[in-house]
Amino acid sequence: MELKVKDFVNSIDLSKAEVFLPLYESVVNSIISLDKVTREEKRIEVFIERAAGEYVSDLYGRDVPPIQDITIIDNGQGFTEENFISFNSPYGDLNRKKYGCKGVGRFTILALFERMEITSIYEEDGKWWKRSFKFDKDNEITEETKEEIEPSAPQTKVVLRNCNNKELISSTARNAEDIARGIMEHCFIYYLCDNLPIINITEKTQDGKNSSLSVNNYFSLESKEKEKDIEVEGKKFHLYVVKSDKITSRKYNYVLLCANSRVVGAKRNLADVDSLYNYPITENGESKFIDIYVVSEYLDNSVNNARTMFKIPEKADDMPYLEGMEKVVTIEDILRGVAKEISTMYETYAVETKKRNIEEVKNYITTTSPEYRSFLLRDDVLEAMPPNLTDEKKDAYLHGVAYNENKKISEKIDKFIQLREVNEEEISGIIDTIKKRTAYDADNLVAYVTRRKAIISLFEKMLEMKEDGKYELESMIHNLIFPMGLTNESVNYQYHNLWLLDDRFSTFRYIASDKSITSMSQIRSSKEPDIVMINDDHLLVNNAISYGDKEMGEVGSMVIFEFKRPGDTAHQKKKTDNRWEFSELVEKYFEDFLYGKEKEKKNWKGQKVHVTEDTPKYGYVVMDEMPDELIRYNKNHQWRKTPFGSYYKINPDLNLHIEAMDFHTLLKNAKERNNPFFDHLFTSKM
């Protein structure tokens, strides 16, 4: 031979998924040989011999020994002189044009097996001959004999001897049923073209008996439904659509790309291209999976020599584009073309599925993710949403659409702002853009209002008594409103829920939660109000010391909250004595800031804090119970009731306003402030 067989074999890199390719190619060679002759019955017999004493568990836990030898016997044309010369010539042209043979299949066999042993009985020029030889990568063809014999039955026997690829041998431990299905899928085009001989597989079982099965029975489980020619980027493809009635478990619809009448590479899940096909196709009450076999001269010319893959890119991104270069049809282009045509072929299924998907998406947005509410009026977005997605993937998809479109809107607005001169067309365009921005901003507000509703519901639940009679701990209520031990330096605005107390406090910049006064100032006090807020971030936190501002460190206002654990009477140290004022719970903290011993009071960062009698000060006491005796006592000490169910007292000399309420009043007020938004969002229609 002109080329070193060993070098050729060593260049072939079979994967575990391709471990049976040598067998499949041997079967195809037999099919081609049978196609060249006229026989009353055309047969291929496959005999499998497994390695003794070695077992590997298959998917069902059955012990299956790896394969050692495979024998393929057919009654085809045989190794005539012409065929033997072709066998000796890599890349031979004998069967290339009609059968698409590359002339390298035998080298693929030697990538897995030690050698081939061939015996062929055939008729040529009116005489009968018997030819025998061996073929391995080191010695190439050896022990060749040819002798004339008496007329006999034609038979070619090819033995694939001694599977010795250490990396792949364990992958051959597949049962006969799996091997039969593999032969069926690899050779399915011959079945579709009514050119399939009888194919049987026989193997010895563990008890020494022979077990046979018919590969043709697996073909009969499939039925050709439709055929169609399509064109993708100027290239022609023929589709064979096959319905599967397999009783075995199956989850997907597949596309199988073929070259030279063989399936090349792994099956491709059609749902990866269009999630419309994540489930069986249903028509007229019948559910079925389909396989689409794709054949094309383009694919024939694009397969590699070992016929394990195509020499075209998976997608356009996988190859550089050069100006003037002809458009390369990628695997992705082909699959998208197939999916598009299948949607036409099964139009009823596609239309019904898309309609159902749009309703599911609308329901998802309405009930689960109203932040995408503007998309309910966007048919283009709803129709483009892939069907059969989980809620998590629906959210990811909608988020991606919203992000990309909002980004484009922002870029258009920025570009308009940079214009030195504008015309009517540009003004009209920016108005449309602003309308879109308003819709997206409204969606963001919807998300925020939705979160508020959930927080109020959670707050209400926390106030309910548990089955064992115990209430939620104060820390749980506290963390719902604001995380304990954090300040707004580490928690962003959207992560706290101070709006439950008063919407104004959402803008306060300095926050210390459950920290002693000395943790946020230099005042020596061990008293721990639950929340202390100062709203003048410019003066208190980012003051002159840190940022060079020369203004005084006088705060704009101060607010202090005190929470009591649900289920407890407000003043825990005087549970049986209601002769105390609500102000006792917070007034002392203000006094520490006002009259602390340090002349220069500082916050927790060491910056100066200056609170005077004129500084607006607000104190809030929130409790679970407000006994009538306690309320009566406070009323007699100049406390007054507000229209909202709380009680207040003002100390004009200290510019101090203190308000007391129970948790249920707090919850009621929060609901009433937000109900107009809830009613509009959750009950009104678009």
ZIZIRA-V250656 format. One record per run of one state. SS is the DSSP state (A for helix, B for strand, O for the rest). FROM is the first residue (numbers start at 1). TO is the last residue. If there is no record, write none. Layout:
ss: (SS,SS)
from: (FROM,FROM)
to: (TO,TO)
This chain:
ss: (O,A,O,A,O,A,O,B,O,B,O,B,O,B,O,A,O,A,O,A,O,B,O,B,O,B,O,B,O,A,O,A,O,A,O,B,O,B,A,O,B,O,B,O,B,O,B,O,B,A,O,A,O,B,O,B,O,A,O,B,O,B,O,A,O,A,O,A,O,A,O,A,O,A,O,A,O,A,O,A,O,A,O,A,O,B,O,A,B,O,B,O,A,O,A,O,B,O,B,O,B,O,A,O,A,O,A,O,B,O,B,O,B,O,B,O,B,O,A,O,B,O,B,O,B,A,O)
from: (1,5,11,16,19,21,36,43,51,56,58,63,65,67,75,81,88,96,100,105,111,113,125,127,137,140,150,155,164,169,173,176,187,188,193,198,205,210,215,221,222,233,235,245,254,260,262,264,268,270,273,275,278,281,284,286,296,297,301,303,304,310,311,316,319,331,346,347,368,370,378,379,385,391,419,424,464,474,482,493,496,498,501,503,508,510,514,517,521,522,531,535,537,541,544,548,554,555,557,564,569,570,572,575,582,586,587,596,602,604,608,609,610,611,616,624,625,626,628,636,640,642,647,652,656,663,684)
to: (4,10,15,18,20,35,42,50,55,57,62,64,66,74,80,87,95,99,104,110,112,124,126,136,139,149,154,163,168,172,175,186,187,192,197,204,209,214,220,221,232,234,244,253,259,261,263,267,269,272,274,277,280,283,285,295,296,300,302,303,309,310,315,318,330,345,346,367,369,377,378,384,390,418,423,463,473,481,492,495,497,500,502,507,509,513,516,520,521,530,534,536,540,543,547,553,554,556,563,568,569,571,574,581,585,586,595,601,603,607,608,609,610,615,623,624,625,627,635,639,641,646,651,655,662,683,686)
